[in-house]
């Protein structure tokens, strides 16, 4: 038997799998040289040699209103490690801290508690700098994209004369990658703007790891240009949420360098699809709710056979995580009804239900979580109280000789089939 452990919330779950049934374990490629570098040094290096722009201290000189857009609690970005260095650059530019506001890019997510804000930016920064949540109801119209999408952005960001975005670069199931201008769209956009951009998820080119002809990413970056992002600082994290790489500068060029660094580490090759895939979102915050954990499920679909089984391991202590997502799930009697509904209407939040319905056309899902049997089954998943029960059910479906693949960090890894 092979003993294995998967991230689950703030802890982990252990289980055993017969060696004869274990096809492989997909893990990020290790990067020992970068891992040895101090995180502070990586951030300082990026800020001292930005890509495609002058140093931030030069850009910010003479600015009167600075907005720093940072990620919310659902993202693993170590904002508290990055902010002090960004603030040092602004200090070198002569910017008064009273002119700086830190804005949490919620998109359509819930608001933060005060304690969550402190945890994200650090106690010292929170005490010195004004911090506020994005308010999707306080957006102003900037214009339209070439495809006619409305661009409505938080008033405070639009009014600022220096716009800085901090985030992490990760694979994203339809934007290709996180990071870059995604801090603005959807981070500080109205629900109408977010919904219009998310509609592109139905395009065949809107998939994880694809960027150059991805209509979602194109729309996000067009919005970034319209709003006028002055500078980004993005990081690539390892599976333990440590900084492997930092990039800074122009929102497209710096982002692309980060993506190029990420690809060989987190696009992981495999030879054959598996009968069963056991996938963990990677623990908190990627499994804080199903709205986030769904991304691991979506990545797992590339590694499983048609009519296979995916076991999703995700605690989801905050449930589904979005009201419209819940409404679309609860209103449907089967996944097909969700797919028919999206042909008539596309609603932000409902897009997560659509992604799940599309996946269920390929594989069955057994879920190990804190959601309970009734809610799990309303999602059109099978319920399992623990991993042992989930595996028993999976092998009952696929047979005792079935081959299983394990993906411990499914929220970050994109399985890629080798030719």
N, C-alpha and C positions, 0 to 999 in steps of 0.2 A: 504494500500500500504506500502511496505517496502522500505525505502530510503537506497541506497547503494552507495559506492564510490570506484572507482578503480584507481590505479596508471596509469598515462599516460604521458610519457616523464618526465619532471621535475615537473609536476603538477598532476591533477587528473580529472576524469570525474564522474559526479553524475547521477544516474538514479533511477527509481522506478520500483518495481516488485510486482504484486499482491501477498499477503501472501499465497493465495490458490495455486499459481503456484510455490512458492519457496520450492524446495525439501530440500536444506540445503546450508550452506556456509562452504567450507573447508578452515580452517585456520591452521597455525602452532600451535602446542601445546605450551602454554606459559611456560616460565621457570623463575619464579620470583626471585629465589635465585641467579642464575647466573646473571640475569639482574641487580641486585643491585651491583655486583662487578665492580670495576673500570676497564676499558679496559686496562690501563697501567699495573695494577696489574696482570691481566690475562696473559699478554704477558711476564712480568717479571717472573711469576711463571713457565711458560712453559720453558723459557730459562734457569732458574736455576735448573730445574729438567727434563732434556731431556729424551726421551724414546729411549733406545737402543744405545745411544752414550754418550761419555763424553760431558761436556759443550763445547759450541762453542769456548770459549776463549782458551780451551785446544787444540781443533782440529786445530785452526787457527794459533797457535803459530809457528813461524818460516816460515810461508807461504809467498811467494813472489808475488803471482798474484791471487787475489780474485775476483771471479765473483758472483754477487748476481743477480739471475734471478727473475724478478718481473712480475706481470700481466699487461696487457695493458688496454686501456681505456674502453674496452667492458666488463670488469669484475668489480664487486663492492668491490674489496679488498681495505681496508684502508691502503695501503702500507705506506703512510706518518705517520701512527701511529706506525707501526711495525719497520720500518727502523732505527729510532734513537736507539732503544734497541739493535738491531743487531749490529749497528755500535759501541755501547758501549762495546759489547762483543769483537769485533775485536780490539778495542782500548786496552782493558785489555790484549789481546793477544800480544800487541806490534806491530800490523799491521799498517803501514803507510797508510794514506788515499789515497796517490798517487798510491798505489798498488791495489786499489779497483775500480771495474767498476760495475755499475748498468746497467743491460741489460733488456730491455722490451721484454718479450716473446710474440711477435706478432703472431707466427705461420704463417698463410697466410693472416693475417689481414693487413689493411693499416698502414702506418707510422704515428707517432704522430707529432703534432705541438710542438714547444717549450713550449707554454703555457700549453698544456696537460701534458707534462713531468713534469713541475713544480707542477701542480696540483696533480699529482699522487705521487710524492716522497716528496713534500714539498719544499718551496723556499730555506730554509737553506741547506738542503741536496743537492739540485740541484746546488747550488753555490759552494759546497765543493767537491762533488764527480762527476767523469766523468759518464755521462749517455748516453746510446746509444740504438737505436732500433735494433732489430734482423734483419739480412739481409739474407733471404733464399738463395741468390746467393753467399754467402761467407761461405759455409759450407764445412767441410772436412769429409772424410769417416772414420768412426770408426770401421766398420765391418758389420756383418749381424746377425740378430736374429736367433734363432733355426729354425724358419719357413722361413728363407731366406729373411727377410725384410731388405732392405738397411738402415743402420744407418748413417746418414749424419747430423752433428751437427755444429752449428756456431763455426767458427775458434777460436774466443776469449774465448768461454766457454771451448773448448777442451784444449786450451793452459794454462788455469788457473789451479793452483795446490790446490785451495780450491773453491768448488762449493756449493753455498747456494741457496736454492729455497724458495721463499715466495709466498703464494697464499691463496685461500680460498677453503673450502670443501663444495661442493654443489652437488646436484643430476645432473647427466649428461645422456642424452638420449641414448647413446650407450657405453660410457666408464664407466658407472655405477655411478661414482662420479668424480668431478673435484678434483684438488689438488694433492699433492704428486709429483710424477715424471712427471706429465702432464706439469709441467713448462718446462721440457726439450723436451718431445715429446707430443704435437707438438710445444711447445713454442719457441724453438730455433732450429728447425729441417728444413731440406730442403723440398721443395714441394713434391719431389719424396718419401721421407721417410714418410711424413704426409699422402700422398695418399695411400701408401701401408698399413699403420696402420688403416686408416679410412675404408679400404675395409672390415674390420671385422664387420662393422656395419650391414652387411647383415646376420650375424650369429644370430640365435635365442636366444643365451645367452647374446648377446650384447644389454642389455636394462638397463634402469635407475634403480639404487638401487641394481644392481647385480654386485658382484665383484670377488668372489673366482674362478669361472669358466668362467669369461668373457674374451674372447680372445683379445679384445681391451685393457683392463686394463693389462692383462698379457704381451702384447707386450710393452705397455708404461713402465711398471716396469722393464722389461728385458733391455730396452734401458737405463733406469736410472742406472741400475747396470753396464752396459757397459761403460757409460760415467763417472760414479763415483760420484754420488751425496754425498757430505759430510754431509749435514745438511739441514733440512727443518724447516720452521716455517709456519704453516697453521692455519687459523682461521675459525670458524663457525660463521656465522652472522645471526641475526634475520631479520624479515621482514622490519625493519627500518635501516638495514645495520649496526647495532651495534654489537660489538664482544660479543658473548656468551661464546665462548670457544677458547682457544689457545692451540696448541700442537706443540712440537718441538722435533727434534732428527732424527732418522733413517727414511729414506723416506717411507718405508713400514709400520713399526711398529707404528710410530707417526700418519701416515695417517689413519691406521685402527682404532686407538683410536678416532680420530676425526669423522670418519664415524659412529662408534658405538654411539657417543654422538648425532650425527645428526639424526639418524634413528627414534627414538621415537618422535622427534619434527616435522620432515618434511615428514615422511611417514604417511599420514593421512587416516584413515579408513573410508569406506562408506558401506552402505548396498546394495543399488540398483543403477544400472546405470541410468542416467538421460536422458530424451528426448533431453534436451538442456543444454549445458554447456557454461556459460559465463566466459571467462578466460582472465585475464590480465597478461602480462609478469612480471608486478610489477614495471613498470616505468623505468626510466633511471638508469643504462646503459643497462638493460636487454632488452629494446625495442629500442636501438639506431638504429638498422636496422633489417630486417627480418631474416638475417643470425643468429642473436642472439635470436630474439623473437620466432623463430620456436620451440625452446626448450619447451616453455610454451604450445604451440600447441600440441607437442608430449606428454607431461605429461597429457594434458586434454583428450587424446584419451582413457585413462584407465577408465575415469569416465562417458563416454557417451555410449548410446545404439548403436547397429549396426543400420545404417541409421539415426542416430540422427543428431543434428546440433551443431556445436561449433561456438561461437561468440568470435573471437580473438580481444582483445583490445590492440593495440601496436602502438605507434606513428610512429616509423621508419623514423626519419627525414633524415637519410642517405640512404634511399631507401632499396634495397635488400642487399647491403653491400658487394657484391663479384661478380666479372665479369663473372667467369665461371658459377656460380649459375644463373646469369641473362641469359647467353647464352643458358643453358639447358632449362630454362623456356620458353624463347622466341622461341626456335627451335621446341617446342612440340605443337601439335594441341590439345592434350588431355593428361591426366595423364598416360594413358596406354602406350603412346609412350615413356615416360620417363622410365617406368619400363622395356620396351623392350630394350631401349638403354643401360641401365646399365648391361644387360645380356651380351652385347658385349664389353663394355668398362666401366671402373670405373675411374672417374676423380675427383680430389679434387675440391670442390665447387659444382660439379654436385651432390654430395652426399646429399646436402640439398634439391635439387629438388626431389631426390629419396625419401627422408623422407616425403616430402609433398605429393608426389604421393601415397605412401603407406598409409598415413593417410586418404586420400580422398577415399580410398577403403572402409573405415568404416563410415565416416561422411562427411556431407557438412560443408563448412566453410563460415561464414560471417565475414568480417573484418572491423573494425573501426580503421582508421589510417590516416596518412597524404599522403598516396600514390596516391590517386585519383582513379577515377572509372576505367580508361583504364588499368592502371598497376595492380590494384586489380583483375580485371577480367582476365588478362593475367596469373595470378597465379592460375586460376581455382577456385577462391573464388568469393563470391557474395559481392558486394560493399554496404556499408551503410554509410551515411554521419555522423551519430551519433548513440548512443546506443539505443535511442528510436526507430529509424528506423530499426536497427538490430533486436531488439526484436519483432517488428511487423512482420518482414519477417520470423523470426524463428517460431513464433506462427502460422503464415499462413501456414507454411510447416508442423508443427507437431500437429496443432490443439489447440483450445483455452484451453483445459484441460491439456496441456502438463506440465510436471514437469521440472523445471529449477534448475540447480546447479550452484553456483557462486564460482569461485576460484580466489581470489584477487591477490595471489602471485604465479601464475602458473609456473614461472621460477624456483621456489624453492621447490614446493610441489609435491610429488608423491602420487596420490590417490591409495589406496590399498583396494581391495574389501575384506570385512570381510566374513569369512566362515559361 
